[in-house]
Amino acid sequence: MDSLTQIVLGASVGVAVLGRRLGPRRAAIAGGILGTLPDLDILIRYDDPVDNFLLHRGWSHSLVVQAVLTPLFGEAMVRFITTLRQQRPATYLAVYLCLATHALLDALTVYGTRLLWPLWPEPFAVSSVFIIDPLYTLPLLVATVWALCLGHWTRRIRTVVTVGLALSTAYQGWCITAQQIATGRARAMLDQAGVTPRQMLVVPTPFNSYLWRALALQDDRYLNLYLPVFGGAEQATSYVHPRGMSMAGCLGENSAFGKLARFSRGYYRLDLRQNEIVFSDLRMGLTPSYVFRYAIAAQQGDSTAPIPPRRLGGSRGGQADIDWLLANLLHDPAIRPAEGATRIDIAALVPPPGAKKLAAVKTAAIKMLSMGCGTPIPPLATTLG
């Protein structure tokens, strides 16, 4: 989650556990600092920009490592803060909860978090909440600001902090429930259209938990299906995009591609951009403005050669996307301008008679292309410029 959310979550937890003993203001400050500590791993820089991306939310976000570090931070607080010298158990508890809630909240995002490193190195990613969600942050922000204005513990601040934590936790419960509802609706729509995706992931659209994006992979293409939690199929819009998988076979020895493909769990696309092959993680951002895009190889005639991976910048959307988002939140299925040329009616995806044999031949052809290093086929309307 964003830094502000992690600070106010830590501050609220700190006040809930230590507010009576330390005072609301000091407890909020201590909790806010503890709540943001795990993200200091971004200060660790690696030579490879891909590693900078992949190794974030690693050991510092592990519940195991945090349990080991809790006595270190807890004892420091007990030694340097006089009022906590007789409150060692409560102080240790506050430290661990501030660190652990940070990691658990991050695990609810699509990026994922290595919660059990080193016992289990793979990241956990529920993908039920967008990285910035005002409805989650607001109750915690109110509680934190209120606590910062008080020097002494009162019954009212206890109520405010309790309500803030309860509302934010309930909201996460709603997000998980909404994700399940949206997933069920998306599967039903695709089933009705005769579409069986190889993989499907349902994630929230920016800044809300009501409009969702179902990302469905089909061989050499993927579908973006946008749908609200409630409503009929008429409120949903869908778009189809190429994945450029014919380029994958030329990248078998490319270490950056291997690491990124594994981290993305298969949700990626490849594009040819100015004679460079660009890897985009489909899970984060909206087509074609994905947050994590890397140039990983250069085309050289009929072959490709690895290049030092380079993260690419680009637009993160503008007023057109804001207008589109608001319209769809109000059940007006507006067409997203950035994807308008690739819009498709789900019913049009129903395979005609004999299409299964044709699809099998096409899949085999893609596999044959991906085994060699022929000239990559550039995507059509959605090729990155």
TORKOL-4160 file (C-alpha; in steps of 0.2 Angstrom, whole numbers, padded with zeros to 4 digits, m for minus):
385
<pt num="1" X="0000" Y="0000" Z="0000"/>
<pt num="2" X="0005" Y="0018" Z="m0001"/>
<pt num="3" X="0016" Y="0026" Z="0012"/>
<pt num="4" X="0002" Y="0037" Z="0020"/>
<pt num="5" X="m0009" Y="0022" Z="0023"/>
<pt num="6" X="0005" Y="0012" Z="0031"/>
<pt num="7" X="0010" Y="0026" Z="0042"/>
<pt num="8" X="m0008" Y="0029" Z="0048"/>
<pt num="9" X="m0011" Y="0010" Z="0050"/>
<pt num="10" X="0005" Y="0009" Z="0061"/>
<pt num="11" X="0000" Y="0025" Z="0071"/>
<pt num="12" X="m0018" Y="0018" Z="0074"/>
<pt num="13" X="m0011" Y="0001" Z="0080"/>
<pt num="14" X="0002" Y="0010" Z="0091"/>
<pt num="15" X="m0012" Y="0021" Z="0099"/>
<pt num="16" X="m0023" Y="0006" Z="0102"/>
<pt num="17" X="m0009" Y="m0004" Z="0111"/>
<pt num="18" X="0002" Y="0009" Z="0119"/>
<pt num="19" X="m0010" Y="0025" Z="0120"/>
<pt num="20" X="m0015" Y="0023" Z="0138"/>
<pt num="21" X="0003" Y="0020" Z="0144"/>
<pt num="22" X="0013" Y="0032" Z="0132"/>
<pt num="23" X="m0001" Y="0045" Z="0128"/>
<pt num="24" X="m0010" Y="0046" Z="0111"/>
<pt num="25" X="0002" Y="0058" Z="0102"/>
<pt num="26" X="0018" Y="0049" Z="0107"/>
<pt num="27" X="0010" Y="0032" Z="0103"/>
<pt num="28" X="0004" Y="0038" Z="0086"/>
<pt num="29" X="0022" Y="0044" Z="0082"/>
<pt num="30" X="0030" Y="0028" Z="0087"/>
<pt num="31" X="0017" Y="0017" Z="0078"/>
<pt num="32" X="0019" Y="0028" Z="0062"/>
<pt num="33" X="0038" Y="0026" Z="0062"/>
<pt num="34" X="0037" Y="0007" Z="0065"/>
<pt num="35" X="0023" Y="0005" Z="0052"/>
<pt num="36" X="0034" Y="0012" Z="0039"/>
<pt num="37" X="0050" Y="0003" Z="0043"/>
<pt num="38" X="0047" Y="m0012" Z="0032"/>
<pt num="39" X="0047" Y="m0001" Z="0016"/>
<pt num="40" X="0065" Y="0005" Z="0020"/>
<pt num="41" X="0070" Y="m0010" Z="0010"/>
<pt num="42" X="0069" Y="0002" Z="m0005"/>
<pt num="43" X="0085" Y="0010" Z="0000"/>
<pt num="44" X="0094" Y="m0006" Z="m0004"/>
<pt num="45" X="0099" Y="m0004" Z="m0022"/>
<pt num="46" X="0105" Y="m0018" Z="m0033"/>
<pt num="47" X="0115" Y="m0017" Z="m0050"/>
<pt num="48" X="0100" Y="m0025" Z="m0059"/>
<pt num="49" X="0084" Y="m0014" Z="m0060"/>
<pt num="50" X="0074" Y="m0030" Z="m0062"/>
<pt num="51" X="0081" Y="m0035" Z="m0045"/>
<pt num="52" X="0076" Y="m0018" Z="m0037"/>
<pt num="53" X="0058" Y="m0022" Z="m0043"/>
<pt num="54" X="0057" Y="m0040" Z="m0038"/>
<pt num="55" X="0066" Y="m0040" Z="m0021"/>
<pt num="56" X="0055" Y="m0026" Z="m0014"/>
<pt num="57" X="0044" Y="m0033" Z="0000"/>
<pt num="58" X="0056" Y="m0047" Z="0004"/>
<pt num="59" X="0064" Y="m0051" Z="0020"/>
<pt num="60" X="0059" Y="m0035" Z="0029"/>
<pt num="61" X="0041" Y="m0039" Z="0026"/>
<pt num="62" X="0042" Y="m0057" Z="0032"/>
<pt num="63" X="0032" Y="m0061" Z="0048"/>
<pt num="64" X="0046" Y="m0073" Z="0053"/>
<pt num="65" X="0060" Y="m0060" Z="0052"/>
<pt num="66" X="0049" Y="m0047" Z="0060"/>
<pt num="67" X="0046" Y="m0059" Z="0075"/>
<pt num="68" X="0065" Y="m0060" Z="0076"/>
<pt num="69" X="0068" Y="m0041" Z="0076"/>
<pt num="70" X="0053" Y="m0037" Z="0088"/>
<pt num="71" X="0064" Y="m0039" Z="0104"/>
<pt num="72" X="0077" Y="m0028" Z="0096"/>
<pt num="73" X="0066" Y="m0014" Z="0092"/>
<pt num="74" X="0055" Y="m0017" Z="0108"/>
<pt num="75" X="0070" Y="m0017" Z="0120"/>
<pt num="76" X="0076" Y="m0001" Z="0112"/>
<pt num="77" X="0060" Y="0007" Z="0116"/>
<pt num="78" X="0059" Y="0001" Z="0133"/>
<pt num="79" X="0077" Y="0007" Z="0137"/>
<pt num="80" X="0075" Y="0024" Z="0129"/>
<pt num="81" X="0056" Y="0028" Z="0134"/>
<pt num="82" X="0055" Y="0029" Z="0153"/>
<pt num="83" X="0036" Y="0026" Z="0154"/>
<pt num="84" X="0038" Y="0010" Z="0145"/>
<pt num="85" X="0051" Y="0002" Z="0157"/>
<pt num="86" X="0037" Y="m0007" Z="0166"/>
<pt num="87" X="0028" Y="m0011" Z="0150"/>
<pt num="88" X="0039" Y="m0023" Z="0141"/>
<pt num="89" X="0026" Y="m0036" Z="0135"/>
<pt num="90" X="0014" Y="m0022" Z="0128"/>
<pt num="91" X="0029" Y="m0014" Z="0120"/>
<pt num="92" X="0034" Y="m0030" Z="0111"/>
<pt num="93" X="0016" Y="m0033" Z="0106"/>
<pt num="94" X="0015" Y="m0015" Z="0099"/>
<pt num="95" X="0031" Y="m0017" Z="0089"/>
<pt num="96" X="0026" Y="m0034" Z="0081"/>
<pt num="97" X="0008" Y="m0028" Z="0077"/>
<pt num="98" X="0014" Y="m0012" Z="0068"/>
<pt num="99" X="0027" Y="m0022" Z="0058"/>
<pt num="100" X="0015" Y="m0037" Z="0054"/>
<pt num="101" X="0000" Y="m0027" Z="0049"/>
<pt num="102" X="0011" Y="m0018" Z="0037"/>
<pt num="103" X="0016" Y="m0034" Z="0029"/>
<pt num="104" X="m0002" Y="m0042" Z="0029"/>
<pt num="105" X="m0009" Y="m0026" Z="0021"/>
<pt num="106" X="0003" Y="m0027" Z="0007"/>
<pt num="107" X="m0001" Y="m0045" Z="0004"/>
<pt num="108" X="m0019" Y="m0040" Z="0000"/>
<pt num="109" X="m0012" Y="m0030" Z="m0015"/>
<pt num="110" X="m0008" Y="m0038" Z="m0032"/>
<pt num="111" X="0011" Y="m0035" Z="m0030"/>
<pt num="112" X="0012" Y="m0048" Z="m0017"/>
<pt num="113" X="0023" Y="m0050" Z="m0001"/>
<pt num="114" X="0035" Y="m0063" Z="0005"/>
<pt num="115" X="0026" Y="m0066" Z="0021"/>
<pt num="116" X="0035" Y="m0082" Z="0026"/>
<pt num="117" X="0053" Y="m0079" Z="0020"/>
<pt num="118" X="0064" Y="m0089" Z="0021"/>
<pt num="119" X="0053" Y="m0103" Z="0025"/>
<pt num="120" X="0043" Y="m0100" Z="0010"/>
<pt num="121" X="0051" Y="m0088" Z="m0003"/>
<pt num="122" X="0036" Y="m0086" Z="m0014"/>
<pt num="123" X="0025" Y="m0070" Z="m0012"/>
<pt num="124" X="0007" Y="m0070" Z="m0006"/>
<pt num="125" X="m0004" Y="m0059" Z="m0016"/>
<pt num="126" X="m0023" Y="m0059" Z="m0013"/>
<pt num="127" X="m0025" Y="m0045" Z="m0026"/>
<pt num="128" X="m0041" Y="m0038" Z="m0017"/>
<pt num="129" X="m0037" Y="m0020" Z="m0014"/>
<pt num="130" X="m0029" Y="m0007" Z="m0025"/>
<pt num="131" X="m0012" Y="0001" Z="m0019"/>
<pt num="132" X="m0021" Y="0017" Z="m0015"/>
<pt num="133" X="m0039" Y="0016" Z="m0008"/>
<pt num="134" X="m0046" Y="0031" Z="0001"/>
<pt num="135" X="m0060" Y="0022" Z="0008"/>
<pt num="136" X="m0048" Y="0011" Z="0018"/>
<pt num="137" X="m0036" Y="0025" Z="0023"/>
<pt num="138" X="m0049" Y="0038" Z="0028"/>
<pt num="139" X="m0054" Y="0030" Z="0045"/>
<pt num="140" X="m0036" Y="0027" Z="0050"/>
<pt num="141" X="m0031" Y="0045" Z="0045"/>
<pt num="142" X="m0045" Y="0052" Z="0056"/>
<pt num="143" X="m0040" Y="0042" Z="0071"/>
<pt num="144" X="m0021" Y="0047" Z="0068"/>
<pt num="145" X="m0025" Y="0065" Z="0067"/>
<pt num="146" X="m0036" Y="0065" Z="0082"/>
<pt num="147" X="m0022" Y="0056" Z="0092"/>
<pt num="148" X="m0009" Y="0068" Z="0087"/>
<pt num="149" X="m0020" Y="0082" Z="0094"/>
<pt num="150" X="m0020" Y="0074" Z="0111"/>
<pt num="151" X="m0007" Y="0073" Z="0125"/>
<pt num="152" X="m0017" Y="0063" Z="0137"/>
<pt num="153" X="m0027" Y="0047" Z="0135"/>
<pt num="154" X="m0046" Y="0049" Z="0135"/>
<pt num="155" X="m0061" Y="0037" Z="0133"/>
<pt num="156" X="m0065" Y="0046" Z="0117"/>
<pt num="157" X="m0049" Y="0043" Z="0108"/>
<pt num="158" X="m0050" Y="0025" Z="0113"/>
<pt num="159" X="m0067" Y="0024" Z="0104"/>
<pt num="160" X="m0061" Y="0034" Z="0089"/>
<pt num="161" X="m0046" Y="0022" Z="0086"/>
<pt num="162" X="m0056" Y="0007" Z="0089"/>
<pt num="163" X="m0069" Y="0012" Z="0077"/>
<pt num="164" X="m0056" Y="0017" Z="0064"/>
<pt num="165" X="m0047" Y="0000" Z="0065"/>
<pt num="166" X="m0064" Y="m0009" Z="0065"/>
<pt num="167" X="m0070" Y="0001" Z="0049"/>
<pt num="168" X="m0054" Y="m0002" Z="0040"/>
<pt num="169" X="m0054" Y="m0020" Z="0044"/>
<pt num="170" X="m0072" Y="m0022" Z="0039"/>
<pt num="171" X="m0068" Y="m0013" Z="0022"/>
<pt num="172" X="m0054" Y="m0026" Z="0018"/>
<pt num="173" X="m0067" Y="m0040" Z="0022"/>
<pt num="174" X="m0079" Y="m0031" Z="0009"/>
<pt num="175" X="m0065" Y="m0030" Z="m0004"/>
<pt num="176" X="m0062" Y="m0049" Z="m0003"/>
<pt num="177" X="m0080" Y="m0052" Z="m0004"/>
<pt num="178" X="m0082" Y="m0040" Z="m0019"/>
<pt num="179" X="m0068" Y="m0049" Z="m0027"/>
<pt num="180" X="m0076" Y="m0066" Z="m0026"/>
<pt num="181" X="m0092" Y="m0059" Z="m0032"/>
<pt num="182" X="m0084" Y="m0051" Z="m0047"/>
<pt num="183" X="m0074" Y="m0067" Z="m0050"/>
<pt num="184" X="m0090" Y="m0077" Z="m0051"/>
<pt num="185" X="m0098" Y="m0064" Z="m0062"/>
<pt num="186" X="m0084" Y="m0064" Z="m0074"/>
<pt num="187" X="m0083" Y="m0083" Z="m0075"/>
<pt num="188" X="m0101" Y="m0084" Z="m0079"/>
<pt num="189" X="m0100" Y="m0071" Z="m0093"/>
<pt num="190" X="m0085" Y="m0080" Z="m0101"/>
<pt num="191" X="m0093" Y="m0097" Z="m0099"/>
<pt num="192" X="m0109" Y="m0091" Z="m0107"/>
<pt num="193" X="m0098" Y="m0085" Z="m0121"/>
<pt num="194" X="m0090" Y="m0101" Z="m0123"/>
<pt num="195" X="m0073" Y="m0094" Z="m0117"/>
<pt num="196" X="m0062" Y="m0105" Z="m0106"/>
<pt num="197" X="m0046" Y="m0094" Z="m0101"/>
<pt num="198" X="m0030" Y="m0103" Z="m0097"/>
<pt num="199" X="m0028" Y="m0091" Z="m0082"/>
<pt num="200" X="m0039" Y="m0078" Z="m0075"/>
<pt num="201" X="m0036" Y="m0065" Z="m0061"/>
<pt num="202" X="m0048" Y="m0052" Z="m0055"/>
<pt num="203" X="m0041" Y="m0036" Z="m0048"/>
<pt num="204" X="m0049" Y="m0019" Z="m0043"/>
<pt num="205" X="m0048" Y="m0004" Z="m0054"/>
<pt num="206" X="m0039" Y="0012" Z="m0047"/>
<pt num="207" X="m0044" Y="0019" Z="m0031"/>
<pt num="208" X="m0060" Y="0009" Z="m0028"/>
<pt num="209" X="m0067" Y="m0008" Z="m0024"/>
<pt num="210" X="m0083" Y="m0008" Z="m0034"/>
<pt num="211" X="m0077" Y="m0009" Z="m0052"/>
<pt num="212" X="m0066" Y="m0023" Z="m0056"/>
<pt num="213" X="m0055" Y="m0030" Z="m0070"/>
<pt num="214" X="m0055" Y="m0048" Z="m0075"/>
<pt num="215" X="m0039" Y="m0052" Z="m0084"/>
<pt num="216" X="m0041" Y="m0068" Z="m0094"/>
<pt num="217" X="m0027" Y="m0076" Z="m0104"/>
<pt num="218" X="m0030" Y="m0086" Z="m0120"/>
<pt num="219" X="m0015" Y="m0092" Z="m0129"/>
<pt num="220" X="m0008" Y="m0077" Z="m0138"/>
<pt num="221" X="m0021" Y="m0064" Z="m0132"/>
<pt num="222" X="m0028" Y="m0058" Z="m0116"/>
<pt num="223" X="m0045" Y="m0051" Z="m0112"/>
<pt num="224" X="m0049" Y="m0036" Z="m0101"/>
<pt num="225" X="m0066" Y="m0037" Z="m0094"/>
<pt num="226" X="m0072" Y="m0023" Z="m0084"/>
<pt num="227" X="m0087" Y="m0025" Z="m0073"/>
<pt num="228" X="m0095" Y="m0018" Z="m0057"/>
<pt num="229" X="m0099" Y="m0029" Z="m0042"/>
<pt num="230" X="m0118" Y="m0028" Z="m0045"/>
<pt num="231" X="m0128" Y="m0026" Z="m0061"/>
<pt num="232" X="m0131" Y="m0036" Z="m0077"/>
<pt num="233" X="m0119" Y="m0040" Z="m0091"/>
<pt num="234" X="m0125" Y="m0024" Z="m0100"/>
<pt num="235" X="m0114" Y="m0014" Z="m0087"/>
<pt num="236" X="m0098" Y="m0024" Z="m0092"/>
<pt num="237" X="m0086" Y="m0020" Z="m0106"/>
<pt num="238" X="m0073" Y="m0031" Z="m0114"/>
<pt num="239" X="m0057" Y="m0028" Z="m0124"/>
<pt num="240" X="m0045" Y="m0040" Z="m0132"/>
<pt num="241" X="m0026" Y="m0038" Z="m0134"/>
<pt num="242" X="m0011" Y="m0048" Z="m0141"/>
<pt num="243" X="0002" Y="m0055" Z="m0130"/>
<pt num="244" X="0016" Y="m0056" Z="m0142"/>
<pt num="245" X="0020" Y="m0074" Z="m0137"/>
<pt num="246" X="0029" Y="m0078" Z="m0153"/>
<pt num="247" X="0044" Y="m0068" Z="m0146"/>
<pt num="248" X="0045" Y="m0078" Z="m0130"/>
<pt num="249" X="0055" Y="m0092" Z="m0138"/>
<pt num="250" X="0069" Y="m0080" Z="m0142"/>
<pt num="251" X="0071" Y="m0076" Z="m0124"/>
<pt num="252" X="0074" Y="m0093" Z="m0116"/>
<pt num="253" X="0092" Y="m0088" Z="m0111"/>
<pt num="254" X="0087" Y="m0071" Z="m0105"/>
<pt num="255" X="0088" Y="m0070" Z="m0086"/>
<pt num="256" X="0078" Y="m0054" Z="m0085"/>
<pt num="257" X="0064" Y="m0062" Z="m0094"/>
<pt num="258" X="0064" Y="m0078" Z="m0084"/>
<pt num="259" X="0063" Y="m0068" Z="m0067"/>
<pt num="260" X="0050" Y="m0057" Z="m0073"/>
<pt num="261" X="0039" Y="m0070" Z="m0081"/>
<pt num="262" X="0040" Y="m0080" Z="m0065"/>
<pt num="263" X="0036" Y="m0065" Z="m0054"/>
<pt num="264" X="0021" Y="m0060" Z="m0065"/>
<pt num="265" X="0014" Y="m0078" Z="m0064"/>
<pt num="266" X="0011" Y="m0079" Z="m0082"/>
<pt num="267" X="0002" Y="m0062" Z="m0083"/>
<pt num="268" X="0013" Y="m0053" Z="m0095"/>
<pt num="269" X="0014" Y="m0047" Z="m0113"/>
<pt num="270" X="0029" Y="m0044" Z="m0125"/>
<pt num="271" X="0030" Y="m0029" Z="m0137"/>
<pt num="272" X="0042" Y="m0024" Z="m0150"/>
<pt num="273" X="0046" Y="m0005" Z="m0147"/>
<pt num="274" X="0060" Y="0003" Z="m0158"/>
<pt num="275" X="0068" Y="m0014" Z="m0161"/>
<pt num="276" X="0068" Y="m0018" Z="m0142"/>
<pt num="277" X="0057" Y="m0032" Z="m0134"/>
<pt num="278" X="0047" Y="m0024" Z="m0120"/>
<pt num="279" X="0040" Y="m0035" Z="m0106"/>
<pt num="280" X="0025" Y="m0028" Z="m0097"/>
<pt num="281" X="0017" Y="m0035" Z="m0081"/>
<pt num="282" X="m0002" Y="m0036" Z="m0085"/>
<pt num="283" X="m0007" Y="m0036" Z="m0067"/>
<pt num="284" X="m0002" Y="m0018" Z="m0062"/>
<pt num="285" X="m0009" Y="m0003" Z="m0072"/>
<pt num="286" X="m0021" Y="m0002" Z="m0086"/>
<pt num="287" X="m0018" Y="m0006" Z="m0104"/>
<pt num="288" X="m0006" Y="0000" Z="m0112"/>
<pt num="289" X="0000" Y="0011" Z="m0097"/>
<pt num="290" X="0007" Y="m0003" Z="m0086"/>
<pt num="291" X="0017" Y="0002" Z="m0071"/>
<pt num="292" X="0031" Y="m0011" Z="m0073"/>
<pt num="293" X="0038" Y="m0012" Z="m0091"/>
<pt num="294" X="0056" Y="m0017" Z="m0095"/>
<pt num="295" X="0066" Y="m0017" Z="m0111"/>
<pt num="296" X="0075" Y="m0034" Z="m0110"/>
<pt num="297" X="0081" Y="m0038" Z="m0127"/>
<pt num="298" X="0086" Y="m0030" Z="m0144"/>
<pt num="299" X="0081" Y="m0037" Z="m0161"/>
<pt num="300" X="0096" Y="m0041" Z="m0172"/>
<pt num="301" X="0090" Y="m0046" Z="m0189"/>
<pt num="302" X="0081" Y="m0063" Z="m0187"/>
<pt num="303" X="0087" Y="m0065" Z="m0169"/>
<pt num="304" X="0087" Y="m0056" Z="m0152"/>
<pt num="305" X="0101" Y="m0052" Z="m0140"/>
<pt num="306" X="0100" Y="m0048" Z="m0121"/>
<pt num="307" X="0102" Y="m0030" Z="m0116"/>
<pt num="308" X="0104" Y="m0023" Z="m0099"/>
<pt num="309" X="0086" Y="m0022" Z="m0093"/>
<pt num="310" X="0079" Y="m0005" Z="m0092"/>
<pt num="311" X="0063" Y="0001" Z="m0084"/>
<pt num="312" X="0052" Y="0011" Z="m0095"/>
<pt num="313" X="0042" Y="0026" Z="m0090"/>
<pt num="314" X="0026" Y="0032" Z="m0098"/>
<pt num="315" X="0009" Y="0039" Z="m0095"/>
<pt num="316" X="m0001" Y="0033" Z="m0080"/>
<pt num="317" X="m0018" Y="0039" Z="m0088"/>
<pt num="318" X="m0026" Y="0056" Z="m0087"/>
<pt num="319" X="m0043" Y="0065" Z="m0087"/>
<pt num="320" X="m0050" Y="0053" Z="m0100"/>
<pt num="321" X="m0047" Y="0038" Z="m0088"/>
<pt num="322" X="m0054" Y="0047" Z="m0073"/>
<pt num="323" X="m0070" Y="0051" Z="m0084"/>
<pt num="324" X="m0071" Y="0033" Z="m0089"/>
<pt num="325" X="m0069" Y="0026" Z="m0071"/>
<pt num="326" X="m0082" Y="0038" Z="m0064"/>
<pt num="327" X="m0095" Y="0033" Z="m0078"/>
<pt num="328" X="m0092" Y="0015" Z="m0075"/>
<pt num="329" X="m0094" Y="0017" Z="m0056"/>
<pt num="330" X="m0111" Y="0025" Z="m0060"/>
<pt num="331" X="m0116" Y="0010" Z="m0071"/>
<pt num="332" X="m0114" Y="0019" Z="m0087"/>
<pt num="333" X="m0103" Y="0007" Z="m0097"/>
<pt num="334" X="m0092" Y="0020" Z="m0106"/>
<pt num="335" X="m0079" Y="0014" Z="m0118"/>
<pt num="336" X="m0061" Y="0017" Z="m0112"/>
<pt num="337" X="m0052" Y="0028" Z="m0124"/>
<pt num="338" X="m0036" Y="0020" Z="m0123"/>
<pt num="339" X="m0043" Y="0003" Z="m0127"/>
<pt num="340" X="m0058" Y="0008" Z="m0138"/>
<pt num="341" X="m0050" Y="0001" Z="m0154"/>
<pt num="342" X="m0049" Y="m0016" Z="m0146"/>
<pt num="343" X="m0066" Y="m0017" Z="m0139"/>
<pt num="344" X="m0076" Y="m0033" Z="m0142"/>
<pt num="345" X="m0093" Y="m0040" Z="m0138"/>
<pt num="346" X="m0090" Y="m0056" Z="m0127"/>
<pt num="347" X="m0103" Y="m0065" Z="m0138"/>
<pt num="348" X="m0092" Y="m0063" Z="m0153"/>
<pt num="349" X="m0079" Y="m0074" Z="m0144"/>
<pt num="350" X="m0090" Y="m0089" Z="m0146"/>
<pt num="351" X="m0080" Y="m0101" Z="m0157"/>
<pt num="352" X="m0089" Y="m0106" Z="m0174"/>
<pt num="353" X="m0090" Y="m0124" Z="m0179"/>
<pt num="354" X="m0073" Y="m0131" Z="m0183"/>
<pt num="355" X="m0064" Y="m0117" Z="m0173"/>
<pt num="356" X="m0057" Y="m0130" Z="m0160"/>
<pt num="357" X="m0047" Y="m0138" Z="m0174"/>
<pt num="358" X="m0041" Y="m0121" Z="m0181"/>
<pt num="359" X="m0037" Y="m0115" Z="m0163"/>
<pt num="360" X="m0026" Y="m0131" Z="m0160"/>
<pt num="361" X="m0017" Y="m0128" Z="m0176"/>
<pt num="362" X="m0014" Y="m0110" Z="m0171"/>
<pt num="363" X="m0008" Y="m0114" Z="m0154"/>
<pt num="364" X="0004" Y="m0127" Z="m0162"/>
<pt num="365" X="0011" Y="m0113" Z="m0174"/>
<pt num="366" X="0014" Y="m0101" Z="m0159"/>
<pt num="367" X="0023" Y="m0115" Z="m0150"/>
<pt num="368" X="0034" Y="m0118" Z="m0165"/>
<pt num="369" X="0038" Y="m0100" Z="m0168"/>
<pt num="370" X="0042" Y="m0098" Z="m0149"/>
<pt num="371" X="0054" Y="m0112" Z="m0150"/>
<pt num="372" X="0065" Y="m0103" Z="m0163"/>
<pt num="373" X="0071" Y="m0085" Z="m0165"/>
<pt num="374" X="0062" Y="m0079" Z="m0181"/>
<pt num="375" X="0058" Y="m0061" Z="m0183"/>
<pt num="376" X="0046" Y="m0056" Z="m0169"/>
<pt num="377" X="0028" Y="m0052" Z="m0175"/>
<pt num="378" X="0024" Y="m0034" Z="m0168"/>
<pt num="379" X="0007" Y="m0032" Z="m0160"/>
<pt num="380" X="m0006" Y="m0022" Z="m0170"/>
<pt num="381" X="m0016" Y="m0008" Z="m0162"/>
<pt num="382" X="m0009" Y="m0010" Z="m0145"/>
<pt num="383" X="0010" Y="m0010" Z="m0149"/>
<pt num="384" X="0018" Y="0002" Z="m0137"/>
<pt num="385" X="0024" Y="0018" Z="m0145"/>
